[in-house]
């Protein structure tokens, strides 16, 4: 007893192999999965006797149970001691679920089976559409489209698009990945006299007439996209560094010990932005990200949270605070976006922040802290209506600083420190009215000073002049020279 599985080819009788034809003309029982195949009329005309499982199609609840029933029936026939020839459309090993089931069940039952090579519709499709499968092709049943990866870049052949409803389901699934107006090719009755090859936009897929069991869809490959974004590489490196046998220094770190490094990295990012240096900015953003991953790793080890929690939390927050983008709220301008943001943030923090000035981190750089203190006070009306009084306040504070500087030495130190702080606080207020971030502005000036001073130092070295042999007037000349070069640049 045994089962020989053959393929009837893609459609036309001329595509049946000679080996298959000889088996079809044998003496044993010939079972067709379905008699709804273009070459079956020719088999009848040539006196080939067969039976089919078409009657099961009408009884089965779904294709999964149908294919199970067909496989079980073929195995049962073989167990009765007969040599069975089982014929399927196309090739036995291309999109043929019953062959897969019969092979598995035959092994379990101790029934021998042989699969004979055959031509599938794919060979005709490749020829008609000029597709070289070596460049990459994915073949999938229309019922399994949901299993495709979203970043698929190979060409795609969808089989079993046998009805308008299946075409509609396929269209919806594909539009999520390719868009509405991606061009696809619908092929029908390949290799037959009535063969049709139609190029359409994806949204038109279920509008075609004549869709039947010999319909397939070819979706050409998309240009290769860059690799999907993933934090996994840096997360994995940090896990390795913190694991036993990793880096001793990394293993010893805590949230507290890492504080200085995250501050340093932020300022190095700001410097790269100031320099408009894209390469440096990329590197410094990576260093800053490493610090974030480092803290997340420490938290994960103690059972606090993971890097995924960090990503999920900020993602949910951004969606929640942008209802004009992700919801149904409309806004007129950017100012209204800020108002909505503040209202949503206030609702989120209800119970956590009672006072007006709550929520400003203690460890903020002082200029930034002053800016935020003033901004929060302004939201409840503690602010001037225009910039005029701000200028007056700066002049007032400078006058008080001068007075403090003239005090006797015993009183001067504490008083001048207080008054200088008031001057700086007033200048920060001016920056706020001008819409300038004082921290960024001062950082920009620091970087500018560093560049110009480095220029002076390089010039002195070039001329072989030591610092102690220079006078301020000469240094001022070099400073102005550096300034002019920057402006020209």
Secondary structure, DSSP 8 states (H G I E B T S, - for coil): -EEEEEE-BSSSGGGS-HHHHHHHTSSS-EEES-S-STTHHHHHHTT---EESHHHHHH-SSHHHHHHHHHHHHHHHHHTT-EEEEEESB-TTSS-HHHHHHHHHHHHHT-EEEE-----HHHHHHHHHT--GGG-EEEEEGGGGGGS-TT--SEEEEE---SHHHHHHHHHHHHHHH-TT-EEEEEESTTSTT-EEEEEEGGGGGG-S---TTEEEEE-----------SHHHHHHHHHHHSTTS-HHHHH--TTTTHHHHHHHHHHHHHHHHHT-HHHHHHHHHHHHHHHHHHHHHHHHTTS--HHHHHHHHHHHHHHT-HHHHSS---SSHHHHHHHHHHHHHHHTTTT--STTTT--TTS-HHHHHHHHHHHHHHTT-S-SSSHHHHHHHHHHHHHHHHHHTS-HHHHHHHHHHHHHHHHHHHHHHHHHHT--HHHHHHHHHHHHHHHHHHHHHHHHHHT--GGG--HHHHHHHHHHHHHHHHH-
